[in-house]
Amino acid sequence: MAGAAMTTTFLAVIGGASLLAVTARRLRPSDRLPSLEGWALADRSLGAGWTWLLLGGTVYTAYTFTAVPGLVYGNGASAFFAVPYTVIVCPLAFVLLSRLWEVARRHGYVTAADFVRGRYGSAPLALVVALTGILATMPYLALQLLGIRAVLTAGGLYPPGAAGDLSMTAVFAGLAVATYRHGLRAPTVIAALKAAAVFVSLTAVCWLVLDRFGGPGAVFDGAARALGGTDTAHSALVLTPGQQPAYATLALGSALALLMYPHVLTAGFAADGTRTLRKVSAGLPAWTALLALFGFLGIAALAAGVRAPAGGAEAAVPMLVDRLMPGPLAGLVFGSIVVGALVPAAVMSIAAATSFVRNVYVEYVHPTATPKRQVRVAKAVSLTAKLGAVAFVFGLRDQDAINLQLLGGVWILQVFPAVAVGLYTRWLHPRALLAGWAVGMATGTCLVVREGFSSIVPLVAGSPEIYAGVAALVLNLAVAVAATPVLARLGVPRGPDATDLPSRPRAGRRPPTGANNA
């Protein structure tokens, strides 16, 4: 059972997050009439500081902070793909997010599917982009709850049976109420507490680890012996040549996929300008350094002889913290990780609700819905998404959520041609993009399921393993490129372009006045 000091500190952190959520309405309050843009994007008013906190707190989830060290603990060096992938994300965000923000702001777009609808004039293509985003986001939302449960269980803060389920539901309920009332402003203010708590607690944990083992070299040597090697250079802590294709494609594919997730775009669209987004993109590596240190703690757990339960490697770092740290500091760490789950969970539910309202409800159910009604429906859908995630976690196995999240990463990557490529050229035909999307979705799903829900697959027997999402994306693009001239020759019409972007890139062409390089 958890000590009184640990429990007190943990509850203080959670209570602080709840109090901050209550004050969210004071974050740049708006006197405008209710609108989806105001509720879901905080009226696009967040400055560099708030955007950095929100975007970092959304991208770097609590499950990431437990799953990455858990993968290091179980698999060694291959788990560190998360570090280069988040490094790759920074320049991509610098270029893609700022360009997409400018177009979205100019035309009032709130989702990526809004942009696709305007760019290609194709309602079916926009619909599949929206539904793919929702489908990929829901298991990701459930994983945040799994991260909370793993942390609370490892720290002895999760009572067995119904009492534990009720305690986690209570933690989540405060977030649900705050998000329902204040929209994106609620996770934005909580993100400030998340950043402070995580940076402080991680610094303390790493200092204790290095102090106990006498330096990083001793930590790596101890982990190498735990993995069955004689030293670091001859252990699973170093990539083998056979692992490198999987490592490289997983890092690249994950980086391309991340910026297509609705919750990441929602956090980016809330910025007050492209200059803000570029500043934030340049500052995101600070969060990447944090992730690398969490990975290091997975190595430390091996060196310390932590024995995580079978199939529960994500509990390795919480168990290490419980072993090394005094009660108050352990409570701070556990509280910060739980708060770390609340931020992305809130943004994910908002993003899923916004995509549903804008690209399903308004497009196909109630085209004349007033802004006030859209907000009301979005609030209800957001709450339903959270309740669905809770029911999913309690009703199904943890592995089911993990399997669906792995598939979600492959799925969301298949909208990259329509969204990211569409920012620079409209040459690809919308029906060709639909065909490519369908082929990519089917191929990626088959590859992952064929390998027992592993996203690292060999294309054929005996070939090097690569990330299934990248293989599916290559086939997706090949189909779209091959089908476009065929459809053009057949005279299949395109929809109108409402985005004011050039139809195809032209060397030396300058952006239109006021486009802010978008």
FENMODA-V192993 format. One record per residue. N is the residue number from 1. RES is the residue in one letter. OMEGA is omega in degrees with one decimal (* if undefined). NEAR is the number of other ideal C-beta (glycine too) atoms within 12 Angstrom. Layout:
# FENMODA-V192993
n & res & omega & near
N & RES & OMEGA & NEAR
N & RES & OMEGA & NEAR
This chain:
# FENMODA-V192993
n & res & omega & near
1 & M & -179.6 & 13
2 & A & 176.9 & 29
3 & G & -178.2 & 21
4 & A & -178.3 & 15
5 & A & 178.7 & 18
6 & M & -179.3 & 31
7 & T & -179.2 & 28
8 & T & -179.9 & 21
9 & T & 179.2 & 31
10 & F & -179.4 & 42
11 & L & 178.2 & 27
12 & A & 179.2 & 23
13 & V & 179.6 & 39
14 & I & 177.7 & 41
15 & G & 176.7 & 23
16 & G & 177.8 & 28
17 & A & 179.8 & 41
18 & S & 179.2 & 30
19 & L & 178.2 & 19
20 & L & -179.6 & 34
21 & A & 179.7 & 41
22 & V & -177.8 & 23
23 & T & -174.9 & 22
24 & A & -177.5 & 36
25 & R & 180.0 & 22
26 & R & -179.6 & 15
27 & L & -179.3 & 33
28 & R & -178.4 & 24
29 & P & -177.5 & 16
30 & S & 175.8 & 22
31 & D & 178.6 & 8
32 & R & 174.3 & 18
33 & L & -179.9 & 15
34 & P & 178.4 & 23
35 & S & 178.6 & 28
36 & L & 178.0 & 45
37 & E & 179.1 & 34
38 & G & -177.2 & 31
39 & W & -173.5 & 40
40 & A & -175.1 & 50
41 & L & -179.6 & 42
42 & A & 179.8 & 40
43 & D & -178.7 & 29
44 & R & -171.5 & 37
45 & S & -173.2 & 27
46 & L & 176.5 & 36
47 & G & -173.6 & 23
48 & A & -177.9 & 25
49 & G & -179.5 & 22
50 & W & 179.9 & 33
51 & T & 177.7 & 44
52 & W & 178.6 & 36
53 & L & -176.8 & 39
54 & L & -177.9 & 48
55 & L & 177.2 & 49
56 & G & 179.3 & 44
57 & G & 179.0 & 49
58 & T & -178.4 & 52
59 & V & -176.0 & 50
60 & Y & -172.9 & 48
61 & T & 177.3 & 49
62 & A & 179.4 & 45
63 & Y & 174.6 & 40
64 & T & -177.5 & 43
65 & F & 173.9 & 52
66 & T & -177.0 & 50
67 & A & -179.2 & 41
68 & V & 175.4 & 40
69 & P & 176.1 & 51
70 & G & 176.5 & 42
71 & L & 176.0 & 36
72 & V & -179.9 & 45
73 & Y & -176.0 & 42
74 & G & -171.3 & 30
75 & N & 178.4 & 33
76 & G & -167.5 & 34
77 & A & -175.2 & 33
78 & S & -178.7 & 33
79 & A & -178.3 & 41
80 & F & 174.5 & 33
81 & F & -178.1 & 36
82 & A & -179.1 & 39
83 & V & 176.7 & 35
84 & P & -179.7 & 29
85 & Y & 177.1 & 36
86 & T & 172.8 & 38
87 & V & 179.0 & 27
88 & I & -178.4 & 31
89 & V & -174.1 & 40
90 & C & 177.3 & 34
91 & P & 176.0 & 19
92 & L & 177.5 & 32
93 & A & 179.7 & 45
94 & F & -176.0 & 28
95 & V & -171.5 & 24
96 & L & -176.0 & 38
97 & L & -178.3 & 45
98 & S & 179.0 & 34
99 & R & -179.8 & 34
100 & L & 178.4 & 42
101 & W & -177.1 & 45
102 & E & 179.1 & 35
103 & V & -179.0 & 38
104 & A & -179.2 & 42
105 & R & -176.7 & 34
106 & R & -173.8 & 24
107 & H & 178.8 & 23
108 & G & 178.2 & 22
109 & Y & -179.9 & 35
110 & V & -178.5 & 47
111 & T & 175.7 & 51
112 & A & 179.1 & 50
113 & A & 173.3 & 43
114 & D & 179.4 & 43
115 & F & -179.6 & 47
116 & V & 178.6 & 51
117 & R & 179.8 & 39
118 & G & -175.7 & 38
119 & R & -174.3 & 42
120 & Y & -176.7 & 43
121 & G & -174.8 & 23
122 & S & 177.5 & 35
123 & A & 178.7 & 24
124 & P & 179.4 & 26
125 & L & 177.3 & 43
126 & A & -179.5 & 40
127 & L & -178.7 & 32
128 & V & 175.7 & 38
129 & V & 180.0 & 48
130 & A & -177.8 & 43
131 & L & 176.6 & 32
132 & T & 177.9 & 44
133 & G & 178.5 & 46
134 & I & -178.7 & 41
135 & L & -179.8 & 30
136 & A & -175.7 & 41
137 & T & -172.8 & 50
138 & M & 176.3 & 43
139 & P & 176.0 & 38
140 & Y & 176.7 & 48
141 & L & 178.3 & 52
142 & A & -179.9 & 44
143 & L & 176.9 & 40
144 & Q & 176.9 & 51
145 & L & 176.4 & 46
146 & L & 176.9 & 42
147 & G & 177.8 & 48
148 & I & -177.6 & 48
149 & R & 179.2 & 41
150 & A & -179.8 & 42
151 & V & -178.0 & 49
152 & L & 179.5 & 41
153 & T & -179.2 & 31
154 & A & -179.9 & 38
155 & G & -179.0 & 39
156 & G & -177.6 & 27
157 & L & -177.4 & 40
158 & Y & -179.5 & 32
159 & P & 179.2 & 20
160 & P & 174.6 & 15
161 & G & -174.8 & 10
162 & A & -179.0 & 12
163 & A & 178.6 & 14
164 & G & 178.6 & 22
165 & D & 179.4 & 24
166 & L & -180.0 & 17
167 & S & 179.1 & 26
168 & M & 177.5 & 35
169 & T & 179.5 & 26
170 & A & 177.6 & 23
171 & V & -177.3 & 41
172 & F & -175.4 & 43
173 & A & 178.8 & 23
174 & G & 177.5 & 31
175 & L & -177.7 & 47
176 & A & -179.2 & 36
177 & V & -178.6 & 22
178 & A & 179.3 & 38
179 & T & 178.4 & 44
180 & Y & -175.6 & 32
181 & R & -169.1 & 24
182 & H & 178.6 & 35
183 & G & -173.8 & 42
184 & L & -179.8 & 55
185 & R & -179.3 & 39
186 & A & 177.9 & 44
187 & P & 179.0 & 51
188 & T & -179.4 & 49
189 & V & 177.0 & 41
190 & I & 179.8 & 47
191 & A & 177.9 & 47
192 & A & 177.1 & 32
193 & L & 179.1 & 37
194 & K & -177.8 & 47
195 & A & -178.4 & 32
196 & A & -176.7 & 25
197 & A & -176.9 & 39
198 & V & -179.1 & 42
199 & F & -179.2 & 30
200 & V & -176.2 & 21
201 & S & 179.9 & 41
202 & L & 176.3 & 39
203 & T & -179.6 & 23
204 & A & -179.5 & 27
205 & V & -179.3 & 41
206 & C & 178.6 & 34
207 & W & 179.1 & 20
208 & L & 179.2 & 25
209 & V & -179.0 & 38
210 & L & 178.5 & 24
211 & D & -178.1 & 17
212 & R & -174.6 & 22
213 & F & 177.5 & 27
214 & G & 176.9 & 14
215 & G & -177.5 & 17
216 & P & -180.0 & 23
217 & G & 179.1 & 16
218 & A & 178.4 & 22
219 & V & -179.1 & 34
220 & F & 178.8 & 33
221 & D & 178.6 & 26
222 & G & 178.3 & 29
223 & A & 178.9 & 41
224 & A & 178.0 & 26
225 & R & 179.3 & 23
226 & A & 178.9 & 30
227 & L & 175.3 & 28
228 & G & 178.9 & 14
229 & G & 178.1 & 22
230 & T & 175.3 & 12
231 & D & -175.2 & 18
232 & T & -176.4 & 26
233 & A & -178.2 & 15
234 & H & -178.9 & 16
235 & S & 179.2 & 26
236 & A & 177.1 & 30
237 & L & 177.6 & 37
238 & V & -179.9 & 22
239 & L & 171.7 & 24
240 & T & 177.8 & 21
241 & P & -179.8 & 11
242 & G & 179.3 & 16
243 & Q & -171.4 & 26
244 & Q & 177.1 & 20
245 & P & 178.6 & 27
246 & A & -179.0 & 36
247 & Y & -176.7 & 33
248 & A & -178.3 & 25
249 & T & 177.7 & 36
250 & L & 178.4 & 41
251 & A & -179.0 & 33
252 & L & -178.2 & 29
253 & G & 179.4 & 43
254 & S & 178.5 & 43
255 & A & 179.0 & 38
256 & L & -178.3 & 38
257 & A & -172.5 & 46
258 & L & -176.8 & 44
259 & L & 176.3 & 46
260 & M & 180.0 & 50
261 & Y & -178.7 & 47
262 & P & -176.8 & 48
263 & H & 178.3 & 48
264 & V & 178.6 & 45
265 & L & 177.6 & 49
266 & T & 177.8 & 53
267 & A & 179.2 & 48
268 & G & -179.9 & 51
269 & F & -179.2 & 48
270 & A & 179.5 & 49
271 & A & -177.2 & 41
272 & D & 177.7 & 25
273 & G & 179.8 & 27
274 & T & 177.9 & 35
275 & R & 176.8 & 21
276 & T & -178.7 & 35
277 & L & 178.7 & 45
278 & R & 175.3 & 30
279 & K & -178.0 & 26
280 & V & 179.2 & 40
281 & S & 178.2 & 39
282 & A & -178.9 & 21
283 & G & -178.4 & 24
284 & L & 178.1 & 41
285 & P & 175.3 & 26
286 & A & 176.3 & 26
287 & W & 177.6 & 39
288 & T & 176.7 & 30
289 & A & 176.9 & 24
290 & L & 179.5 & 38
291 & L & 178.5 & 41
292 & A & 178.3 & 31
293 & L & 174.9 & 35
294 & F & 174.8 & 51
295 & G & 176.8 & 42
296 & F & 178.9 & 34
297 & L & 173.5 & 48
298 & G & 175.4 & 49
299 & I & 178.8 & 48
300 & A & 178.4 & 42
301 & A & 175.5 & 42
302 & L & -178.3 & 44
303 & A & -178.5 & 37
304 & A & 178.8 & 31
305 & G & 177.5 & 20
306 & V & 178.6 & 34
307 & R & 179.0 & 18
308 & A & 179.1 & 32
309 & P & 179.6 & 19
310 & A & -178.8 & 9
311 & G & -178.1 & 14
312 & G & -177.6 & 27
313 & A & 179.5 & 33
314 & E & 178.0 & 42
315 & A & -173.8 & 39
316 & A & -178.2 & 43
317 & V & 174.1 & 52
318 & P & 177.8 & 51
319 & M & 176.1 & 37
320 & L & 178.7 & 44
321 & V & -179.8 & 45
322 & D & -178.6 & 34
323 & R & -170.7 & 29
324 & L & -166.1 & 30
325 & M & 172.3 & 33
326 & P & -174.2 & 19
327 & G & -177.5 & 25
328 & P & -179.7 & 24
329 & L & 176.9 & 30
330 & A & 177.2 & 38
331 & G & 177.3 & 38
332 & L & -179.8 & 38
333 & V & -179.0 & 47
334 & F & 178.4 & 53
335 & G & -178.3 & 44
336 & S & 179.2 & 47
337 & I & 178.2 & 51
338 & V & 176.1 & 54
339 & V & 177.4 & 50
340 & G & 176.5 & 48
341 & A & -175.0 & 50
342 & L & -177.6 & 49
343 & V & -179.8 & 49
344 & P & 179.1 & 47
345 & A & 179.5 & 53
346 & A & -178.2 & 52
347 & V & 178.2 & 52
348 & M & -179.6 & 49
349 & S & 176.9 & 50
350 & I & -178.4 & 52
351 & A & 179.6 & 51
352 & A & 179.9 & 47
353 & A & -179.5 & 48
354 & T & 177.9 & 49
355 & S & 179.7 & 50
356 & F & -175.8 & 39
357 & V & -174.2 & 41
358 & R & -167.6 & 49
359 & N & 174.5 & 41
360 & V & -174.7 & 32
361 & Y & -178.2 & 27
362 & V & -176.3 & 32
363 & E & -170.9 & 29
364 & Y & -174.2 & 18
365 & V & -173.4 & 16
366 & H & -176.3 & 16
367 & P & -178.0 & 14
368 & T & -179.0 & 11
369 & A & 178.6 & 22
370 & T & 176.5 & 17
371 & P & -180.0 & 24
372 & K & 179.1 & 17
373 & R & 177.8 & 21
374 & Q & 178.4 & 35
375 & V & -178.9 & 35
376 & R & 179.4 & 23
377 & V & 179.5 & 29
378 & A & 178.0 & 44
379 & K & -179.6 & 33
380 & A & -179.9 & 22
381 & V & 177.9 & 34
382 & S & 178.4 & 47
383 & L & 178.5 & 28
384 & T & 178.7 & 23
385 & A & 178.5 & 42
386 & K & 178.7 & 40
387 & L & 177.3 & 25
388 & G & 178.5 & 30
389 & A & 177.6 & 42
390 & V & 179.5 & 34
391 & A & 179.4 & 20
392 & F & -177.3 & 27
393 & V & -177.6 & 37
394 & F & -173.2 & 25
395 & G & -177.2 & 16
396 & L & 178.4 & 20
397 & R & 176.4 & 16
398 & D & -176.4 & 31
399 & Q & 178.5 & 21
400 & D & 178.2 & 20
401 & A & -179.9 & 36
402 & I & 179.1 & 34
403 & N & 179.9 & 25
404 & L & 177.7 & 33
405 & Q & 176.1 & 39
406 & L & 176.3 & 38
407 & L & 179.7 & 35
408 & G & 177.7 & 42
409 & G & 176.8 & 42
410 & V & -177.9 & 49
411 & W & -173.9 & 43
412 & I & 178.3 & 49
413 & L & -176.4 & 48
414 & Q & 175.3 & 50
415 & V & -178.5 & 51
416 & F & 179.2 & 44
417 & P & -177.0 & 45
418 & A & -175.3 & 47
419 & V & -173.1 & 47
420 & A & 179.0 & 36
421 & V & 179.7 & 31
422 & G & 176.3 & 42
423 & L & -173.0 & 35
424 & Y & 178.0 & 26
425 & T & 176.1 & 25
426 & R & -176.6 & 34
427 & W & -179.2 & 27
428 & L & -178.7 & 41
429 & H & -179.0 & 36
430 & P & 178.1 & 39
431 & R & 174.6 & 29
432 & A & 176.1 & 35
433 & L & 176.3 & 43
434 & L & 179.5 & 35
435 & A & 178.1 & 33
436 & G & 177.8 & 39
437 & W & -178.1 & 43
438 & A & 179.4 & 27
439 & V & 179.5 & 28
440 & G & 178.8 & 40
441 & M & -178.1 & 35
442 & A & -178.3 & 22
443 & T & -179.3 & 32
444 & G & 179.5 & 42
445 & T & 179.9 & 31
446 & C & -179.5 & 21
447 & L & -178.0 & 34
448 & V & -178.9 & 32
449 & V & -179.8 & 20
450 & R & -178.3 & 20
451 & E & 177.5 & 26
452 & G & -179.8 & 13
453 & F & 168.6 & 27
454 & S & 179.9 & 23
455 & S & 175.2 & 38
456 & I & -169.8 & 38
457 & V & 166.6 & 35
458 & P & 179.2 & 20
459 & L & 174.1 & 25
460 & V & -178.9 & 12
461 & A & 177.6 & 10
462 & G & 179.7 & 8
463 & S & 176.9 & 13
464 & P & 178.6 & 22
465 & E & 177.5 & 29
466 & I & 178.9 & 33
467 & Y & -177.0 & 40
468 & A & -179.2 & 42
469 & G & 179.1 & 45
470 & V & 178.1 & 39
471 & A & 179.6 & 40
472 & A & 179.4 & 43
473 & L & 178.4 & 41
474 & V & 178.5 & 30
475 & L & 176.3 & 31
476 & N & -179.6 & 40
477 & L & -179.7 & 31
478 & A & 179.0 & 21
479 & V & -179.3 & 31
480 & A & -179.4 & 38
481 & V & -178.1 & 24
482 & A & -175.8 & 19
483 & A & -175.6 & 29
484 & T & 179.2 & 31
485 & P & 177.7 & 15
486 & V & 179.0 & 17
487 & L & 177.7 & 25
488 & A & -179.9 & 19
489 & R & 178.8 & 10
490 & L & 178.5 & 13
491 & G & 178.8 & 9
492 & V & -173.8 & 19
493 & P & 172.6 & 14
494 & R & 172.5 & 23
495 & G & 179.9 & 23
496 & P & 177.2 & 16
497 & D & -177.7 & 25
498 & A & -171.9 & 22
499 & T & -177.8 & 34
500 & D & 175.9 & 21
501 & L & 177.9 & 31
502 & P & -177.7 & 25
503 & S & 176.2 & 20
504 & R & -176.9 & 16
505 & P & 178.2 & 16
506 & R & -178.5 & 13
507 & A & 175.0 & 7
508 & G & -179.2 & 7
509 & R & 179.6 & 13
510 & R & 178.8 & 10
511 & P & 179.3 & 20
512 & P & -179.5 & 16
513 & T & 178.3 & 9
514 & G & -177.1 & 12
515 & A & 177.7 & 21
516 & N & 179.2 & 20
517 & N & 178.4 & 20
518 & A & * & 32
